[in-house]
Amino acid sequence: MTSYVPHVTISVRKLLAVALLGASLAGCGSDPASAPPKSADKSAPSAPGAVGAAAPVAQGAPTLAPGPGGLTPVFERAPVTARGEKVVALTFDADMTADQGPRAAGGEHFDNPALIADLRRLKVPATVFMTGRWAEEYPAEARAIGTDPAFEIGNHSYSHYAFKSDCYGLSVVGQGQARADVEKATAQFKKAGVRNAVPYFRFPGGCYNDEVLRELAPLKMTAVQWDVVSGDAFATNADAVAEQVLAGVKPGSLVVMHCTRSAAPVTDTALQRIVPELRKRGYRFVKVSDLIRGATAHH
């Protein structure tokens, strides 16, 4: 473990931006017109430790030391260093909720192979925060992404249900089942053949409190938030998404985007503008693990 960087809550500015962008924090797994009911997933494991062994963790991925009282630490953005390194991490949430199997069976696409292909073509390393349910639905894609050295896989829960109440209309994980839900996702990554999992967790909807940070602490993961909201969830204007990202990025920024065709259909198009423009401005793309490594090295 490296030295502790204090966890911070989402700023008022960010929450306002999210509200204006229409459910971006809720992710691509649930659109406003068809949000699942606010009830716990009845199929979720009833106790921590009820799932199989952990998926292999990518070597050398740094984590932050526990927060005050042993809470899971939260990372939002790398601090600006004296050298002013122009680095930025693009992160992509692969969202699918536990109850969306019928929609996938009906032909809805929660994956976005073209986006992943373009990240490879553009030589952009990235961190994909994947739900276990997504890996279960698309095991071959999960394995392909999860064995490609250009990418690292963070845990985005199994169910994509919220870990606290009143989180953008998401269903809520049952009380005391947060850790089991995370472990269930990890087991699903292992089953799919993911090899480059990192000990990072992203809360569905970005919603958390000290209670859940305490519950997840034994997993020794770092919770990863963001400082730039792309607004790509449910967006129909790629230029607006690109402008949102380009206006928000600063050295050390961490951008949240999505790789789900059905609910983030313009992300790949926006990427075609974002990547060359940021490179023109002198930015270098890195993974979250690189941001955390740099942040702790200069702390």
Steps between C-alpha positions, in 0.01 A plus 500: 500500500616851432448812705144610564334758279181627671172398341276780384132525424354603164488876474183705463625616160530143382158401627344795317681400182372147536143615550518714187647217297213269586596194704864467395593384848240227483704351219388324186329212668170675571327764292258748659200350326562143612678521834460179703298510821677599818540158652799284580604226259347185643763286329792684662713289737386528858837518670853624424743235389230288339661513155806338345865600509608843382596570143872558444602857575726691262850525640621837619160670529537736797228562756453771758534433870176475699330822596419618854360218707604246239251617237548407136699788344348697213697638206348773283781678319878511504635818658685739273870442547778754494595364159147564373477165322222508244356155554136395486324168562200408289280246678209310349221339699372172356158510662232234518267454793417162648142510371567595137545149364162508320595823325829348382315189385268728304792643304605804704876551487671589827843460341686723253769306310559790259598728787751249635637449148546874456680533834742237371532669161563840661746338744316637805554301820190499718336362811171318451275476806297188430199355674499129566166471322661656187785248513245223539309620193810562286770261627701496177514880491584517870786255443627690194503832684624339820804343336602800289792689661353828373216464749443430866172381652351664806205361696168681448298256718316196376150646488550872427255562782572798723697456821295766676142617468377785279760452229355622169218246497722192520384193690683460832716208610360329808631611839832337580535355148733758346815299555340182369387684187855619432640152560240350268625729223860399568402133474329569169815667365698190590244277330520710182881481495579862593870521589569872545257580779613783728397555865279797415127532550255750354170554676193475275375853457805623692292478820655394829516580870728414789295192584570334166863620500533317831329186370730477197820576694599131547528467121794745505384675184515867406170658400542701181279799422572773240527875453370524141146386414479434126121506485501217245229291670184534288664778297415538132746779412859382474633853468335599829666205674837590351462864604408395854814290532735746333372784717549304821833324460794629702836337573428192711132479402298182511215489245192278536351368174311186399540211257138394466344537156136508606531784751815685389478487120719799414801434725712347225432793267586748775823311563615572144509870590609475863815295447673703226405831662641403840817373335525828314483674838792289621313241705612141544240229566558270797311240700360564847783295649747743343316799645498347847867402472591855402281652770648293780852551371459877537297494821 
